[in-house]
Amino acid sequence: MTTVILVFVLVGMFSLMLVSWYNGLVRNKNRVAEAWSGIDVQLKRRTDLIPNLVETVKGYMEHEKSLLENITQLRNQSIAADTIAKQGTAEKQLSMGLGKLFAVAESYPELKSNTQFLELQKQMGTVEDEIQMARRYYNGTVRDNNTAIEQFPTNMIAEVGGFEKASFFELDDPADREVPKVNF
């Protein structure tokens, strides 16, 4: 009788451990999804600001028509991206295009003093900061998720349960990771 009770207790404890591991994997998967939604919200805020920014600078930058068209095209690519990898590439290109726009804007004193442009530039800077914070949080949740999927014994539950590793939202150009060389 004692052996039967001991077996039931052990089976019950093992079952609870399996449930706990499975629930941990579910929790990690949901955190990754929630973290991606945070990035998605910030990217949407940025893409919503771009038409206003382009419209504001259009009158001042008549000679920069191709740059403005390029930014509009990059915005559309960003909106159409359907995977995290494509989104990362599109966002990198869009950031570079916006950087060029703000660099060219320095050549237009009237534009630099336009209050609407200054406000949009400030909002864009705030959104960029929010994107970076959301990206760091997302990549942290992806790290935790992927670690749990690869570690024993949860890797067996992940395989049976169909849990998959998530992709990091990162820079795809290795040159962007290099420390800049400074010569004096």
N, C-alpha and C positions, 0 to 999 in steps of 0.2 A: 504494500500500500504506500509506503514512504517513497519507494522508487517511482511509482506512478506519479505521485505529487511532485517529486523532484523533476521528472521529465516534463510535466505540464508547466512548471515554473520556468524551466530552461527554455522550452519552446515559446512560452509567452514572452520571456525577456528577449529572445532572439527576434521574435515577431515585432516587438516594440522597437528594437534597434533598426530593423529593416524599414519600418514605417518612418522612423525618425530620419534615417538617411535619405529616403525617398522624398520626404517633405522638405529636407534641406536642399535637395536638388531643385525641387519645384520653386522654393523660395528664391534661390539664386537665379533661376530662369526668369522669374517675374521681376526681380531687381534689375536684370539686364534690360528687359523690355521697358520698365519704368525709367531707367536711366537714358535709354535711347529716346524716349518721348521727351525728356528734358532737352536733349540736343535738338530734336526735331522742332520743338517750340521756339528755341532761340534762332534756329536757321530760318524758320518761317518769319520771325520778327525781322530778321535781316533782309530777307527777300521782299518783305512788304515795304521796307524803307527805301530800297533801291529805285523804284520808279519815281518817288518823290525827289530823291537825290539827283537822278538823271534829268528830271524836268527842271529842277532848280538851276543846274549848271548849264543846261542846253543853251540858254540865251547868252551866256558869257563865253562859252567855249565852242563857237561856231566852227573853228578850225580843227576841233577834236572830235568830229562827228564819228569817225571810225572807232575811237575809243569808247564812246557812249554806246554805239551799236554793239560792240564787243561785250560790254558789261551787261547789256540787255540779253544778249545771246547766252552768256555764261549764267545769268540768273535763271533763264529758262531751262538750261541743262541741269542746274541744281534742283530745280523743282521736279524735273522729270526723272531724276536718279531713283532707281528702284532697289538698289542694294547698298549696303554700308560702304563697300569698296568704291562703288561708283559715286556715292555721295561724298566720300572723302576726297576723291579726285576732283569732282566738280567744285567742292567748297574751297579747295586749295587754289584752283584756277580763279575762282571768283574773288578770293581774298587778294590774290596778286593783281587782278584787274582793278579792284577798288583801291589798292595801294597806288597803282599808277594814276588813277583818277585824282586822288588826293595830292599826289606829287605834282601833277600838272596844274592842279588848282592853285598851287603856290605861285604860279606865274600870272595869276589874275587878281590884282589887288582889290578890284571891285567885288569880286566873288568872295574873297576872304573876309570882306567886311559885311557881307550879306547875312543878316541875322538868321534867316531861314536855313541857309547853308551851314552856318556855324552850329545851329541847333541840330540839324541832321547829322553833322559830323560828330557832335557830342553823343547823340543817340547811337550812332554806328559804333563808336568806341565802347560805349557801355555794352552793347549787344556782343561785340567781339570778346569782351571780358567774360560775359555770361556764357558764351559758347565755349571758351577755354575751360571754365569751371565745370560746365556740364560734360565736356569731353573727358576731363580728368576723372570725374565721378563715374562716368560710363565705363571707361577703361578699367577702373578699379573693380567694378562689378563684374566685368568680363573676366578679369584675372581671377577673382574668387570663384566664379562659375566654372571656368576652364580647369582650375586647380581641383575643384571637387569632382569634376567629371573624370579627371585623370588619376586621382588618388585611389588607392585600395582602402576599403572595400567598396566605396561608392561608385568606382568605375564599373563594377559588375552590374549594379543597379541602374546606372546611367545607360549602359548598353541595352539591357533588357527593357528599360523604360523609354528608350528612344531619345534620350537627352543628347544634344549636340553642342559642341564647342561654339562659342560666339566669336565674331570677328572684332578685332580692335578697330577703333576709329583713330587712325594715325596718319602720319606723313608717309607718302609713298616714294618720295625722292630721298635716297640716302644722303645726298649732298646737303639737305636741309638739317640733318642731324650733326653735321660737322661743325666743330668750333671754328669761328671765323679767324683768319690770320690777320694780325695787326702788325704793321711795320711802322716804326718811328724813324 
